[in-house]
Amino acid sequence: MLEKLKRIYNEHKVLVISVVIVILVAGVSIILSEIATRDIGTGLAPVITKEEEIEQKPKFPFNLVEASPPSGDRSTFDFAEYLYFKFSAPVDINSVSVKVTPTVQVKPLVNKSDPYTLILIPENGAVWQPNRRYTIIIESSLTSIDGVSLFKDITYKYYNDPPESIDFGEGDEHLR
């Protein structure tokens, strides 16, 4: 039997040496990865708590990217206009705190197809009164779903000055 092994080794020396090298490299890799994932002195893999995992997760700034309509004056007949606030990360709806002065009840929603967008909707038949200036404050307690909060309150100005008339142009001559 020993003679048979010697003959196989001599006939396939390169193959046998290659297989031995692969097995040795794999073994050393496994040993090194085991050493690298153990707490020093315990022989055990480290255990990370949920709190430590959250702390280790990179935190990116959470801020307002865009408001629609833009803050300021506008002319429109839409007295129940929705206000859209797009943020840099998905919004945690449970953290929304909004103050509107003068008081208008608004319902905060997060857009299902775009969780980065907070929508404020006049609630229970409320409307934005014409020719009245509103200040809407989204408080800094607002957080992303990752738990990152705003750096400071967001102050948004809303003033709707409805036009006296709508100019539809010169009829529908341009359509013919």
C-alpha positions in Angstrom: 0.0 0.0 0.0 2.9 2.3 0.8 4.3 1.6 -2.6 1.1 2.5 -4.2 1.0 5.9 -2.4 4.6 6.6 -3.5 3.7 5.8 -7.1 0.7 8.1 -7.0 2.7 10.9 -5.4 5.5 10.6 -8.0 3.1 10.6 -10.9 1.0 13.5 -9.6 3.5 15.4 -7.5 2.4 18.9 -8.6 -1.3 18.1 -7.9 -0.6 16.6 -4.5 1.5 19.6 -3.4 -1.1 22.0 -4.7 -3.9 20.3 -2.7 -1.7 20.3 0.5 -1.0 24.0 0.1 -4.7 24.8 -0.4 -5.6 22.9 2.7 -2.9 24.6 4.7 -3.9 28.1 3.5 -7.6 27.4 4.3 -6.7 26.1 7.8 -4.5 29.2 8.6 -7.3 31.5 7.3 -9.9 29.8 9.5 -7.6 30.0 12.5 -6.8 33.7 11.9 -10.5 34.6 11.5 -11.4 32.8 14.7 -8.6 34.7 16.6 -9.8 38.1 15.1 -13.4 37.6 16.2 -12.8 36.7 19.8 -12.6 38.9 22.8 -9.0 38.9 24.0 -8.6 36.4 26.9 -12.1 34.9 26.7 -12.0 32.7 23.7 -15.5 33.9 22.9 -16.9 36.0 20.0 -17.9 39.5 21.2 -21.5 40.1 22.0 -22.9 43.4 20.9 -26.1 44.7 22.5 -28.8 46.5 20.6 -27.7 49.8 22.2 -24.1 49.3 21.2 -25.2 48.5 17.6 -27.2 51.7 17.5 -24.3 53.7 18.9 -21.9 52.2 16.4 -24.2 52.9 13.4 -23.0 56.1 11.6 -25.3 59.1 12.1 -25.8 61.4 9.2 -27.3 64.9 9.6 -31.1 65.0 9.5 -32.4 68.2 8.0 -34.9 69.8 5.7 -34.1 69.5 2.0 -37.1 71.2 0.4 -40.5 72.7 1.3 -43.4 72.9 -1.2 -44.8 75.4 -1.7 -41.7 77.4 -0.8 -41.8 79.4 2.4 -43.3 82.9 1.8 -46.1 84.6 -0.2 -48.1 83.0 -3.0 -51.3 83.6 -4.9 -53.7 80.7 -5.1 -57.4 79.8 -4.6 -56.4 76.6 -2.8 -57.3 77.3 0.8 -56.8 73.6 1.9 -53.4 73.4 0.3 -51.1 70.6 1.6 -47.7 71.5 2.7 -44.8 69.2 1.9 -41.5 69.0 3.7 -38.8 66.8 2.2 -36.0 65.6 4.6 -32.6 64.1 4.2 -33.8 60.8 5.8 -37.0 58.9 6.3 -39.2 60.6 8.9 -40.4 59.0 12.1 -44.1 60.0 12.2 -44.3 59.4 15.9 -41.9 62.2 16.6 -43.7 64.9 14.7 -44.6 68.0 16.8 -45.9 71.0 14.9 -47.2 74.5 16.0 -49.2 76.7 13.7 -49.8 80.4 14.5 -52.5 81.6 14.2 -53.9 78.2 15.1 -55.0 75.8 12.3 -55.4 72.2 13.1 -53.1 70.2 10.8 -52.7 66.5 10.4 -49.1 65.3 9.9 -48.6 62.4 7.5 -45.6 60.6 6.0 -45.9 59.9 2.3 -46.1 56.1 2.0 -44.3 56.1 -1.4 -41.7 58.6 -0.2 -41.0 58.3 3.6 -38.6 61.3 3.4 -41.6 63.6 2.9 -43.7 65.0 5.8 -47.1 66.3 4.7 -49.2 68.8 6.7 -52.9 68.7 5.9 -55.5 71.1 7.3 -57.7 68.9 9.5 -61.4 68.7 10.3 -62.5 71.2 7.6 -59.8 73.8 8.6 -58.5 76.0 5.8 -55.7 78.5 5.3 -57.6 81.8 5.6 -56.9 84.2 2.8 -54.7 87.3 3.5 -53.5 85.8 6.8 -49.8 85.1 7.6 -49.1 81.8 9.2 -46.0 80.6 11.0 -45.5 76.9 11.1 -42.8 75.5 13.4 -41.7 71.9 13.0 -40.0 71.3 16.4 -36.5 69.9 16.6 -37.9 66.8 18.4 -38.6 65.5 14.9 -36.4 62.5 14.2 -35.5 60.2 11.3 -36.4 56.5 11.6 -32.7 56.0 12.6 -33.3 58.2 15.7 -31.4 61.3 14.4 -33.1 64.5 15.4 -33.2 67.9 13.8 -30.5 70.4 14.8 -33.0 73.1 15.5 -36.7 74.0 14.9 -37.8 74.6 11.3 -39.8 77.9 10.9 -41.9 78.0 7.7 -43.9 81.1 6.6 -47.2 80.7 4.8 -49.1 83.6 3.4 -51.9 83.1 0.8 -52.9 86.2 -1.1 -55.6 84.9 -3.5 -55.7 86.6 -6.9 -58.7 88.9 -7.5 -59.4 87.1 -10.8 -58.1 84.4 -13.0 -57.0 85.3 -16.5 -57.8 82.5 -18.8 -56.3 84.3 -21.8 -58.0 84.9 -25.1 -60.5 82.1 -25.0 -59.7 78.8 -26.7 -58.6 80.2 -30.0 -55.1 78.8 -29.4 -56.5 75.3 -29.3 -57.8 75.3 -32.9 
